[in-house]
Amino acid sequence: MAPVLWLVMTLTLALPSWAGSTAADLSRTLKLDEIVGILHAEGMDYAASIERDMLPGRGGQLWDRTVERLYDQGTMRTGLEAALARDMEHEQIAAAEAFFGTEQGQSILTLENAARAAMADSDIEEVARAAYADAREAGDDRIEMIDRFVSANDLVERNVAGALSSNFQFFRGLVDGGAMTMSEQDIIADVWSQETEIRTDTEEWLYAFLMMAYQPLSDDTMQAYIAFSETSAGRALNGALFDGFEAVYRDISYGLGLAAAQAMLSSDL
């Protein structure tokens, strides 16, 4: 426990050097450009799956242009940075800078982004999920730490809520675009019926990702990351990022539904 307390005290003493940090500074420290690039690539794959499953031979250049506009990396980054500025106090931004601006903090972010990019490969994802299942069954000590990290950041609930919200917005886009007729209550009921399946898949993916990302970290570093997550700054940062992602994906999902509806209708004329 002593190493964790020492790290937290060190961060507290280091705050004056980060006192002038802004949301823009923090976004650079957090490697948001890199994160957005990864999410853009994921979005291209997701949009391709929509075109393949719902618009076979009907998407065309209009669909491609719409997808590129919706997943514009500058717009996504601006949305995330705006959430940091809106939802975090100056002292919280400074504390987050003090943690993630260190060699340790940068190492954590590098590992997270590398794992996220790797999980885009379905074969790697399958291996990661199997490794997590084996570790859980074997009672691996790292699982207990990740349980605490997930709990501190409310990761399962927030990710499930985000997935349900995105699905709701996609259906809204389809309805508003004229491709289907459903009331808002019908949409909610349909989306909510998927909650159990989404929760199971989300939890398995999340733990597989975290196990892969944090496997190289020492126990002391994991303890320090958990401790930071439980601070005011850690909670504010987590909330701001989730709020930012929710807003970004709300617009993207609605736009994809609307564009899909338009493609369906135009092909039927």
C-alpha positions in Angstrom: 0.0 0.0 0.0 2.9 2.4 0.7 3.9 2.8 -3.0 0.4 3.8 -3.9 0.2 6.5 -1.1 3.7 7.7 -2.2 2.6 8.1 -5.8 -0.6 10.0 -4.8 1.4 12.3 -2.5 3.9 12.9 -5.3 1.1 13.8 -7.7 -0.3 16.2 -5.2 3.0 17.9 -4.7 3.5 18.2 -8.4 0.2 20.0 -9.1 1.7 23.6 -9.2 3.7 22.8 -12.3 0.5 21.7 -14.1 -1.7 24.5 -12.7 -2.0 26.3 -16.0 -3.0 23.3 -17.9 -6.1 23.6 -20.2 -8.5 21.0 -21.7 -6.5 21.3 -24.9 -3.3 20.5 -23.0 -5.0 17.5 -21.4 -6.4 16.2 -24.7 -2.8 16.2 -26.1 -1.5 14.4 -23.0 -4.3 11.8 -23.2 -3.4 11.1 -26.9 -6.9 11.9 -28.0 -5.7 12.3 -31.6 -4.5 8.7 -31.5 -7.7 7.5 -29.8 -9.9 9.3 -32.4 -7.8 7.7 -35.2 -8.5 4.3 -33.8 -12.2 5.0 -33.4 -12.3 6.3 -36.9 -10.9 3.1 -38.2 -13.5 1.1 -36.1 -16.2 3.4 -37.5 -15.2 2.7 -41.1 -15.5 -1.1 -40.4 -18.8 -0.7 -38.7 -20.3 1.4 -41.5 -19.0 -1.1 -44.0 -20.9 -3.8 -42.1 -24.1 -1.8 -42.2 -23.7 -1.3 -45.9 -23.0 -5.0 -46.4 -26.0 -6.2 -44.2 -28.6 -3.5 -44.9 -27.6 -1.9 -48.2 -26.1 -4.5 -50.4 -25.1 -2.8 -53.6 -27.0 0.4 -52.7 -24.7 2.5 -50.5 -22.4 3.9 -53.2 -20.4 7.1 -53.1 -23.1 9.0 -51.2 -22.9 6.5 -48.4 -19.1 6.7 -48.4 -19.1 10.5 -48.3 -21.7 10.5 -45.5 -19.7 8.1 -43.4 -16.5 10.1 -43.8 -18.4 13.2 -42.7 -20.0 11.6 -39.7 -16.7 10.1 -38.5 -14.7 13.3 -39.2 -11.7 13.1 -36.8 -11.6 16.8 -36.2 -15.2 16.9 -35.2 -14.8 13.9 -32.9 -11.8 15.3 -31.2 -13.5 18.7 -30.7 -16.4 17.0 -29.1 -14.2 15.2 -26.6 -12.1 18.2 -25.8 -15.3 20.3 -25.3 -16.5 17.7 -22.7 -13.2 18.0 -20.8 -13.5 21.8 -20.7 -17.1 21.7 -19.7 -17.1 18.9 -17.1 -13.7 19.3 -15.4 -12.5 22.0 -12.9 -9.1 23.6 -13.5 -7.7 21.7 -10.5 -9.0 18.4 -11.8 -7.5 19.0 -15.2 -4.2 19.8 -13.5 -4.4 16.6 -11.4 -5.1 14.5 -14.5 -2.2 16.2 -16.3 0.0 15.4 -13.4 -0.9 11.7 -13.5 -1.0 11.0 -17.3 1.9 13.4 -18.1 4.4 11.2 -16.3 6.3 8.4 -18.0 4.0 5.9 -16.1 0.9 7.7 -17.3 2.1 7.8 -20.9 2.9 4.1 -20.8 -0.6 3.3 -19.6 -2.1 5.3 -22.5 0.2 3.7 -25.0 -0.8 0.2 -23.8 -4.5 1.1 -23.9 -4.4 2.4 -27.4 -2.3 -0.5 -28.7 -4.7 -3.0 -27.2 -7.7 -1.1 -28.6 -6.2 -1.2 -32.1 -5.3 -4.8 -31.8 -8.8 -5.8 -30.7 -10.1 -4.6 -34.1 -8.7 -7.9 -35.5 -11.3 -10.5 -34.8 -8.7 -13.3 -34.4 -6.9 -11.3 -31.7 -10.2 -10.4 -30.0 -11.1 -14.1 -29.9 -7.7 -15.0 -28.3 -8.1 -12.1 -25.8 -11.6 -13.2 -24.8 -10.4 -16.8 -24.3 -7.4 -15.5 -22.2 -9.7 -13.5 -20.0 -12.0 -16.5 -19.5 -9.1 -18.7 -18.5 -7.7 -16.1 -16.1 -11.1 -15.6 -14.5 -11.5 -19.4 -14.0 -8.0 -19.7 -12.6 -8.5 -16.9 -10.1 -5.7 -14.8 -11.5 -4.8 -12.0 -9.1 -4.8 -9.4 -11.9 -8.6 -10.1 -12.3 -9.2 -8.7 -8.8 -7.4 -5.5 -9.7 -9.3 -5.1 -12.9 -12.5 -5.7 -11.1 -11.6 -2.8 -8.8 -10.7 -0.6 -11.8 -13.9 -1.4 -13.6 -15.9 -0.7 -10.5 -14.1 2.6 -9.8 -14.8 3.8 -13.3 -18.3 2.2 -13.6 -17.1 0.9 -17.0 -19.7 -1.9 -17.5 -22.8 0.3 -16.8 -21.5 3.3 -18.7 -20.5 1.2 -21.8 -23.9 -0.6 -21.8 -25.7 2.6 -21.5 -23.7 4.1 -24.4 -24.4 1.0 -26.6 -28.1 1.2 -25.9 -28.1 5.0 -26.6 -26.3 4.4 -29.9 -28.8 1.7 -31.0 -31.7 4.0 -30.1 -30.3 6.8 -32.1 -29.7 4.6 -35.1 -33.4 3.4 -35.1 -34.5 7.0 -34.7 -32.5 7.8 -37.9 -34.2 5.0 -39.7 -37.6 6.1 -38.6 -37.0 9.8 -39.3 -35.6 8.9 -42.7 -38.8 7.0 -43.6 -37.3 3.5 -43.8 -39.5 2.2 -41.1 -42.5 3.1 -38.9 -42.0 2.8 -35.1 -43.1 5.0 -32.2 -40.5 6.1 -29.7 -41.8 3.6 -27.2 -41.5 0.8 -29.8 -37.9 1.8 -30.4 -37.2 1.8 -26.7 -38.8 -1.6 -26.2 -36.8 -3.0 -29.1 -33.5 -1.6 -28.0 -34.1 -2.6 -24.3 -34.8 -6.2 -25.4 -31.1 -6.4 -26.4 -29.8 -5.2 -23.0 -28.9 -8.6 -21.6 -27.0 -9.7 -24.7 -25.3 -6.3 -25.0 -24.3 -6.4 -21.3 -22.8 -9.9 -21.6 -20.8 -9.0 -24.8 -19.7 -5.7 -23.4 -18.4 -7.2 -20.2 -16.5 -10.0 -22.0 -15.0 -7.5 -24.5 -14.1 -5.0 -21.8 -12.3 -7.5 -19.5 -10.5 -9.0 -22.5 -9.3 -5.6 -23.6 -8.2 -4.5 -20.1 -6.4 -7.8 -19.4 -4.5 -7.4 -22.7 -3.7 -3.7 -22.1 -2.6 -4.0 -18.5 -0.8 -7.3 -18.5 2.6 -5.6 -18.8 1.9 -3.2 -15.9 3.3 -3.9 -12.4 0.9 -4.3 -9.5 2.1 -1.0 -8.1 1.2 0.8 -11.3 -2.2 -0.8 -11.4 -2.7 0.2 -7.7 -1.7 3.8 -8.6 -4.1 3.9 -11.6 -7.0 2.6 -9.4 -6.1 5.1 -6.7 -6.2 8.0 -9.3 -9.5 6.7 -10.7 -11.0 7.1 -7.2 -9.9 10.7 -6.8 -12.1 13.7 -7.7 -9.9 14.3 -10.8 -10.2 10.6 -11.9 -13.9 10.6 -11.5 -14.3 13.9 -13.4 -12.1 12.8 -16.2 -13.9 9.5 -16.6 -17.3 11.2 -16.6 -16.2 13.9 -19.1 -14.8 11.3 -21.5 -18.0 9.2 -21.3 -20.2 12.3 -21.8 -18.1 13.3 -24.7 -18.2 9.9 -26.4 -21.9 9.6 -25.8 -22.6 13.0 -27.5 -20.2 12.1 -30.4 -21.7 8.7 -31.0 -25.3 9.9 -30.5 -24.8 12.2 -33.5 -23.0 9.6 -35.5 -25.5 6.8 -34.9 -28.5 9.0 -35.8 -26.7 10.1 -38.9 -25.9 6.6 -39.9 -29.6 5.6 -39.5 -30.8 8.5 -41.5 -28.3 7.9 -44.3 -29.2 4.2 -44.4 -32.9 5.1 -44.6 -32.2 7.5 -47.5 -30.2 4.8 -49.3 -33.0 2.3 -48.9 -35.6 4.6 -50.2 -33.6 5.9 -53.1 -32.9 2.4 -54.3 -36.6 1.6 -54.2 -37.6 4.5 -56.5 
